[in-house]
Amino acid sequence: MSSLVEAVVPSRLGSGFRWLLASSWISNLGDGIAIAAGPLLVASQTHDPFVVALAALLQWLPPMLFGLYAGALSDRLDRRAIVVTVDLLRAVVLVLLGFTVITGTVSVAVVLLGLFLLGTAEVFADNTSQTLLPMIVARDDLALANSRLQTGFITVNQLAGPPIGAALFAAGMSTPFLTQAVLVAAGALLVSRVVLPEHGRATETPTRIREDIAEGFRWVWHHAAVRTLVLTIFTFNITFGAAWSVLVLYATVHLGMGAVGFGLLTTVSAVGGLAGTLSYTWITARVSLGNIMRIGLVIETFTHLFLALTTVPWVALVIFFVFGAHAFIWGTTSITVRQRAVPTDLQGRVGAVNGVGVFGGLVIGSGIGGVIARQWGVTAPFWFAFVGSAVFVVLIWRQLTHIAHADEEPVGTSPSSLP
């Protein structure tokens, strides 16, 4: 057993990383349950494509509203305390949402409010959590540590969580939300055991929040690799968000797969992600990061086309497997490049700028997807996603070479000294 633990979590990564990994896996199991249970709860209250898309938008809107503020706070305050506090607040909201279901007082408005509050809490928890790893793991071990976090994320969040969430929802509509509350609270307890080095803004050099945020934007703008990543993820998430905002209707109505089948789509995507993550070291030894990005964006573009064309569930499952491999290879690359390149005292703000790109695209895309689906049908957003992605791939193709040279720029470089 000890040799297995050493293989999965090498001792050189430290006890702090083991606590962080355990917290991440526990919390992600709860979030994975919500991946299926949240949309199913919305769909149980309405079949209006616009309202279903609005639910996705309200989960993706908080990073746009609060992401930059959350990033600035994580560079100022005790990062561990932020994560613990926010996760406990998430648990409270989940218990209250479950209570409305039990008492029969749940409604579309209550669900939408609950999703917005949970999304707001996750902004602060997720942004700050990403700053912890570079503080407790050596720079050369970041790729390994991220792959372990990603493997756990795929296994429990994407693979195990959604079918469990769908099954719990079928057994009792309140059950998945109460279960998630327990798991999120347990994750808060585990992360409280992580010991961090001294950090935070010195009180003798006070600055305004907006000045801190502006510093993060300047750093991103002057760093070619990180800037390219942010612009790419922003644009591609517009197309992704348009299609995925109506995914629950696509799976249950267009493909006729039902609630469990909807969870199965996410599960198959996670299996592909696991395959991609496990082969990540082998791939990066043979393919440049720039070409990995190019191949991934081509895969994502044609994913939308093939999903728009098919009405066969097993074909959709194959497509989701391939897409899952691409998504997690891209995610591991993006996170590692950013963590290696960004100074510790800017991790929160640069992560927040990236988050605005991620969720800004999703918010815009989900709004577009809801309107398009209501007007032209549930597959129309996938056609929009295919055309939009294809155009952007052509425009961004040459710029992706910046990513391959990310490590050539000094990690501690300040914005003022960058070209």
C-alpha positions as CSV (number, residue, x, y, z in Angstrom):
1,M,0.0,0.0,0.0
2,S,2.8,2.4,0.9
3,S,4.5,1.8,-2.5
4,L,1.2,2.6,-4.2
5,V,0.8,5.8,-2.3
6,E,4.3,6.8,-3.1
7,A,3.7,6.1,-6.8
8,V,0.5,8.2,-6.9
9,V,1.7,11.0,-4.5
10,P,5.5,11.0,-4.2
11,S,6.8,12.0,-0.8
12,R,8.9,14.8,-2.4
13,L,5.7,16.7,-3.1
14,G,5.2,17.1,0.6
15,S,2.5,16.5,3.1
16,G,0.8,19.8,2.2
17,F,0.2,18.5,-1.3
18,R,-1.4,15.3,0.1
19,W,-3.8,17.3,2.2
20,L,-4.6,19.5,-0.8
21,L,-5.0,16.5,-3.1
22,A,-7.4,14.8,-0.7
23,S,-9.4,18.0,-0.3
24,S,-9.6,18.5,-4.1
25,W,-10.8,14.9,-4.7
26,I,-13.4,15.1,-2.0
27,S,-14.8,18.4,-3.1
28,N,-14.7,17.4,-6.8
29,L,-16.8,14.4,-6.1
30,G,-19.5,16.7,-4.7
31,D,-19.1,19.1,-7.7
32,G,-19.3,16.1,-10.0
33,I,-22.6,15.1,-8.4
34,A,-23.9,18.6,-9.2
35,I,-22.9,18.4,-12.8
36,A,-25.8,16.1,-13.5
37,A,-28.1,17.0,-10.6
38,G,-28.1,20.8,-11.2
39,P,-29.3,20.7,-14.9
40,L,-31.7,17.9,-14.0
41,L,-33.3,20.0,-11.2
42,V,-33.6,22.9,-13.7
43,A,-35.2,20.6,-16.3
44,S,-37.6,19.3,-13.7
45,Q,-39.0,22.8,-13.3
46,T,-39.0,23.9,-17.0
47,H,-38.4,22.7,-20.6
48,D,-38.0,26.1,-22.0
49,P,-34.5,26.1,-23.8
50,F,-34.0,29.8,-22.9
51,V,-34.5,29.2,-19.2
52,V,-32.3,26.1,-19.3
53,A,-29.6,28.1,-21.0
54,L,-30.2,30.9,-18.4
55,A,-29.4,28.5,-15.6
56,A,-26.0,27.8,-17.2
57,L,-25.4,31.5,-17.7
58,L,-26.1,32.2,-14.0
59,Q,-23.5,29.7,-13.0
60,W,-20.9,31.2,-15.4
61,L,-21.8,34.8,-14.7
62,P,-20.2,35.2,-11.2
63,P,-16.6,34.9,-12.5
64,M,-17.3,37.8,-14.8
65,L,-18.7,39.9,-11.9
66,F,-16.4,38.9,-9.1
67,G,-13.4,37.0,-10.6
68,L,-11.1,40.0,-10.7
69,Y,-12.0,41.0,-7.1
70,A,-11.5,37.4,-5.9
71,G,-8.1,37.3,-7.6
72,A,-7.0,40.5,-5.9
73,L,-8.1,39.3,-2.5
74,S,-6.3,36.0,-2.9
75,D,-3.1,38.0,-3.4
76,R,-3.8,40.1,-0.3
77,L,-5.2,37.8,2.3
78,D,-4.7,34.3,3.8
79,R,-5.4,32.0,0.9
80,R,-6.2,28.9,3.0
81,A,-8.7,30.9,5.1
82,I,-10.5,32.1,2.0
83,V,-10.9,28.5,0.6
84,V,-12.1,27.1,4.0
85,T,-14.6,30.0,4.6
86,V,-16.1,30.0,1.1
87,D,-16.5,26.2,1.0
88,L,-18.4,26.2,4.3
89,L,-20.7,28.9,2.8
90,R,-21.2,26.7,-0.2
91,A,-22.3,23.8,2.0
92,V,-24.8,26.1,3.7
93,V,-26.4,27.1,0.4
94,L,-26.6,23.5,-0.7
95,V,-28.4,22.5,2.5
96,L,-30.9,25.3,2.0
97,L,-31.5,24.3,-1.6
98,G,-32.1,20.7,-0.6
99,F,-34.5,21.9,2.1
100,T,-36.6,23.7,-0.5
101,V,-36.9,20.5,-2.5
102,I,-37.8,18.5,0.6
103,T,-40.5,21.0,1.6
104,G,-41.9,21.4,-1.9
105,T,-41.1,25.1,-2.0
106,V,-38.6,24.8,-4.8
107,S,-39.2,26.8,-8.0
108,V,-37.4,27.9,-11.1
109,A,-36.5,31.2,-9.4
110,V,-35.2,29.4,-6.2
111,V,-33.0,27.1,-8.3
112,L,-31.6,29.9,-10.4
113,L,-30.8,31.9,-7.3
114,G,-29.2,28.9,-5.7
115,L,-27.0,28.2,-8.8
116,F,-26.0,31.9,-8.9
117,L,-24.9,31.9,-5.2
118,L,-23.0,28.6,-5.6
119,G,-21.3,30.0,-8.7
120,T,-20.3,33.1,-6.8
121,A,-18.8,31.1,-3.9
122,E,-16.9,28.9,-6.4
123,V,-15.3,32.0,-7.9
124,F,-13.5,32.7,-4.7
125,A,-12.8,29.0,-3.8
126,D,-11.5,28.0,-7.3
127,N,-9.4,31.1,-7.9
128,T,-7.7,30.8,-4.6
129,S,-7.2,27.1,-4.7
130,Q,-5.2,27.4,-7.9
131,T,-2.7,29.7,-6.1
132,L,-2.0,27.1,-3.4
133,L,-0.1,24.5,-5.5
134,P,2.8,26.8,-6.6
135,M,3.3,27.7,-2.9
136,I,3.8,24.1,-1.7
137,V,5.3,22.3,-4.7
138,A,8.6,23.0,-6.4
139,R,8.4,24.5,-9.9
140,D,9.8,21.4,-11.6
141,D,7.2,19.3,-10.0
142,L,4.2,21.4,-11.0
143,A,3.4,19.3,-14.1
144,L,3.4,16.1,-12.0
145,A,1.3,17.7,-9.3
146,N,-1.2,19.1,-11.8
147,S,-1.5,15.8,-13.5
148,R,-2.4,14.2,-10.1
149,L,-5.0,16.9,-9.4
150,Q,-6.4,16.5,-13.0
151,T,-6.5,12.7,-12.7
152,G,-8.5,13.0,-9.5
153,F,-10.7,15.7,-11.0
154,I,-11.5,13.5,-14.0
155,T,-12.0,10.4,-11.9
156,V,-14.3,11.8,-9.3
157,N,-15.7,15.0,-10.8
158,Q,-16.3,13.9,-14.4
159,L,-16.3,10.1,-14.2
160,A,-17.9,9.0,-10.9
161,G,-19.8,12.2,-9.9
162,P,-22.3,12.7,-12.8
163,P,-23.8,9.1,-12.8
164,I,-23.9,9.2,-9.0
165,G,-25.6,12.6,-9.2
166,A,-28.1,11.3,-11.8
167,A,-28.8,8.2,-9.7
168,L,-29.2,10.2,-6.5
169,F,-31.6,12.6,-8.2
170,A,-33.7,9.7,-9.5
171,A,-33.8,8.4,-5.9
172,G,-34.8,11.7,-4.4
173,M,-34.4,15.2,-5.8
174,S,-32.9,16.7,-2.6
175,T,-30.4,13.8,-2.0
176,P,-27.6,14.9,-4.4
177,F,-27.5,18.5,-3.0
178,L,-27.3,17.3,0.6
179,T,-24.6,14.8,-0.3
180,Q,-22.6,17.6,-2.0
181,A,-22.9,19.8,1.0
182,V,-21.3,17.1,3.2
183,L,-18.5,16.5,0.7
184,V,-17.7,20.2,0.3
185,A,-17.6,20.7,4.1
186,A,-15.2,17.7,4.3
187,G,-13.0,19.3,1.7
188,A,-12.9,22.5,3.7
189,L,-11.7,20.5,6.7
190,L,-8.9,18.8,4.8
191,V,-7.6,21.9,3.1
192,S,-7.4,23.6,6.6
193,R,-4.5,21.2,7.3
194,V,-2.3,22.6,4.5
195,V,0.5,24.8,5.9
196,L,1.4,27.6,3.6
197,P,4.5,29.9,3.6
198,E,4.0,33.5,4.5
199,H,2.1,35.4,1.9
200,G,-0.2,38.4,1.4
201,R,0.2,42.1,0.8
202,A,2.3,43.9,3.4
203,T,0.2,46.4,5.4
204,E,2.9,49.1,5.1
205,T,2.4,49.3,1.3
206,P,-1.3,49.7,0.9
207,T,-2.9,49.8,-2.6
208,R,-6.4,50.0,-4.0
209,I,-8.0,46.8,-5.3
210,R,-8.4,48.3,-8.8
211,E,-4.7,49.1,-8.9
212,D,-3.9,45.4,-8.0
213,I,-6.3,44.3,-10.7
214,A,-4.7,46.6,-13.3
215,E,-1.3,45.1,-12.4
216,G,-2.6,41.6,-13.2
217,F,-4.0,42.8,-16.6
218,R,-0.7,44.5,-17.5
219,W,1.3,41.3,-16.6
220,V,-0.9,39.1,-18.8
221,W,-0.8,41.6,-21.7
222,H,3.0,41.6,-21.7
223,H,3.4,37.8,-21.5
224,A,2.9,36.3,-24.9
225,A,2.2,32.8,-23.9
226,V,-0.3,33.6,-21.1
227,R,-2.0,36.3,-23.3
228,T,-2.4,33.8,-26.1
229,L,-4.0,31.3,-23.7
230,V,-6.4,33.8,-22.3
231,L,-7.5,35.1,-25.7
232,T,-7.9,31.5,-27.1
233,I,-10.0,30.2,-24.2
234,F,-12.2,33.3,-24.2
235,T,-13.1,32.9,-27.9
236,F,-13.5,29.1,-27.9
237,N,-15.6,29.3,-24.8
238,I,-18.1,31.5,-26.6
239,T,-18.7,28.7,-29.1
240,F,-18.4,26.0,-26.4
241,G,-20.9,27.8,-24.1
242,A,-23.4,28.2,-26.9
243,A,-23.5,24.5,-27.5
244,W,-23.1,23.2,-24.0
245,S,-25.7,25.5,-22.5
246,V,-28.5,23.3,-24.0
247,L,-26.6,20.0,-23.6
248,V,-29.2,18.6,-21.2
249,L,-31.9,19.1,-23.8
250,Y,-29.6,17.8,-26.6
251,A,-29.1,14.6,-24.6
252,T,-32.5,14.0,-23.2
253,V,-34.7,15.3,-26.1
254,H,-32.6,15.2,-29.3
255,L,-30.7,11.9,-28.6
256,G,-33.5,10.5,-26.4
257,M,-31.0,9.3,-23.7
258,G,-32.9,10.3,-20.6
259,A,-31.5,11.6,-17.3
260,V,-29.0,8.8,-16.8
261,G,-27.9,9.0,-20.4
262,F,-27.2,12.7,-19.9
263,G,-24.9,11.8,-17.0
264,L,-23.3,9.1,-19.2
265,L,-22.2,11.6,-21.7
266,T,-20.2,13.4,-19.1
267,T,-18.8,10.1,-17.8
268,V,-17.6,9.0,-21.2
269,S,-16.0,12.4,-21.7
270,A,-14.2,11.9,-18.4
271,V,-12.9,8.5,-19.5
272,G,-11.4,10.2,-22.6
273,G,-10.0,12.8,-20.3
274,L,-8.4,10.2,-18.1
275,A,-6.8,8.5,-21.1
276,G,-5.5,11.9,-22.3
277,T,-4.1,12.9,-18.9
278,L,-2.4,9.5,-18.3
279,S,-0.8,9.8,-21.7
280,Y,0.2,13.5,-21.2
281,T,3.8,12.9,-20.4
282,W,4.3,10.6,-23.4
283,I,2.5,13.2,-25.7
284,T,4.5,16.2,-24.5
285,A,7.8,14.3,-25.0
286,R,6.9,13.9,-28.7
287,V,4.7,16.9,-29.6
288,S,5.4,20.6,-29.1
289,L,3.0,22.6,-26.9
290,G,2.1,24.7,-29.8
291,N,1.1,21.7,-31.9
292,I,-0.8,20.2,-29.0
293,M,-2.9,23.4,-28.9
294,R,-3.4,23.3,-32.7
295,I,-4.5,19.7,-32.7
296,G,-6.8,20.3,-29.8
297,L,-8.6,23.2,-31.3
298,V,-9.2,21.3,-34.5
299,I,-10.7,18.4,-32.5
300,E,-13.0,20.8,-30.6
301,T,-14.1,22.5,-33.9
302,F,-15.1,19.2,-35.5
303,T,-16.7,18.0,-32.2
304,H,-19.4,20.6,-32.7
305,L,-20.0,19.6,-36.3
306,F,-20.3,15.9,-35.6
307,L,-22.7,16.5,-32.7
308,A,-24.8,18.7,-34.9
309,L,-25.1,16.0,-37.5
310,T,-25.7,12.8,-35.4
311,T,-28.9,11.5,-33.8
312,V,-27.3,8.2,-32.7
313,P,-26.4,8.0,-29.0
314,W,-23.4,5.7,-29.4
315,V,-21.9,8.0,-32.0
316,A,-22.3,10.9,-29.6
317,L,-20.6,8.8,-26.9
318,V,-17.5,8.3,-29.1
319,I,-17.4,12.0,-29.9
320,F,-17.5,12.9,-26.2
321,F,-14.7,10.4,-25.5
322,V,-12.4,12.1,-28.0
323,F,-13.5,15.6,-26.8
324,G,-12.7,14.6,-23.2
325,A,-9.2,13.7,-24.1
326,H,-8.6,17.0,-25.8
327,A,-10.2,19.0,-23.0
328,F,-8.0,17.7,-20.2
329,I,-4.8,17.7,-22.2
330,W,-5.5,21.4,-23.0
331,G,-6.4,22.0,-19.3
332,T,-3.2,20.5,-18.0
333,T,-1.0,22.4,-20.4
334,S,-2.8,25.7,-19.8
335,I,-2.6,25.5,-16.0
336,T,1.1,24.4,-16.0
337,V,2.2,27.1,-18.4
338,R,0.5,29.7,-16.3
339,Q,1.7,28.5,-12.9
340,R,5.3,28.3,-14.1
341,A,5.3,31.7,-15.7
342,V,3.5,33.8,-13.1
343,P,5.2,35.1,-9.9
344,T,3.7,33.9,-6.6
345,D,2.4,37.4,-5.6
346,L,0.5,37.6,-8.9
347,Q,-1.0,34.1,-9.1
348,G,-4.4,35.1,-7.9
349,R,-4.8,38.1,-10.2
350,V,-3.5,36.5,-13.3
351,G,-5.6,33.4,-12.6
352,A,-8.6,35.8,-12.3
353,V,-7.8,37.4,-15.6
354,N,-7.7,33.9,-17.1
355,G,-11.0,33.1,-15.3
356,V,-12.7,36.2,-16.8
357,G,-11.6,34.8,-20.2
358,V,-13.0,31.4,-19.4
359,F,-16.3,32.4,-18.0
360,G,-16.7,35.6,-20.1
361,G,-16.8,33.4,-23.1
362,L,-19.2,31.0,-21.5
363,V,-21.6,33.8,-20.4
364,I,-21.7,35.3,-23.9
365,G,-22.0,31.8,-25.5
366,S,-24.8,30.6,-23.3
367,G,-26.8,33.7,-24.0
368,I,-26.3,33.2,-27.7
369,G,-27.1,29.5,-27.4
370,G,-30.4,30.0,-25.6
371,V,-31.6,32.5,-28.2
372,I,-30.5,30.3,-31.2
373,A,-32.0,27.1,-29.7
374,R,-35.3,28.8,-29.1
375,Q,-35.4,30.1,-32.6
376,W,-34.0,27.3,-34.7
377,G,-33.9,24.2,-32.5
378,V,-31.6,22.4,-30.1
379,T,-28.9,21.5,-32.7
380,A,-28.5,25.1,-34.0
381,P,-26.0,26.2,-31.3
382,F,-23.7,23.3,-32.3
383,W,-23.7,24.6,-35.9
384,F,-22.9,28.1,-34.6
385,A,-20.1,26.6,-32.5
386,F,-18.6,24.8,-35.5
387,V,-18.5,27.8,-37.8
388,G,-17.3,30.2,-35.1
389,S,-14.5,27.8,-34.0
390,A,-13.4,27.2,-37.5
391,V,-13.0,30.9,-38.2
392,F,-11.0,31.4,-35.0
393,V,-8.7,28.5,-35.6
394,V,-7.6,30.1,-38.8
395,L,-7.0,33.4,-37.2
396,I,-5.1,32.1,-34.1
397,W,-3.1,29.4,-35.8
398,R,0.3,31.2,-35.9
399,Q,0.0,32.8,-32.5
400,L,-0.1,29.4,-30.7
401,T,3.7,29.1,-31.1
402,H,4.0,31.6,-28.2
403,I,2.9,28.8,-25.8
404,A,5.9,26.7,-26.8
405,H,8.3,29.4,-25.5
406,A,6.5,30.2,-22.2
407,D,9.4,28.9,-20.1
408,E,11.9,31.2,-21.8
409,E,10.5,34.2,-20.0
410,P,11.7,34.6,-16.4
411,V,9.2,33.5,-13.8
412,G,9.8,36.4,-11.5
413,T,9.7,39.1,-14.2
414,S,7.8,42.2,-13.2
415,P,5.3,43.9,-15.6
416,S,7.4,47.0,-15.9
417,S,10.5,45.1,-17.2
418,L,8.6,43.1,-19.8
419,P,8.8,44.3,-23.5
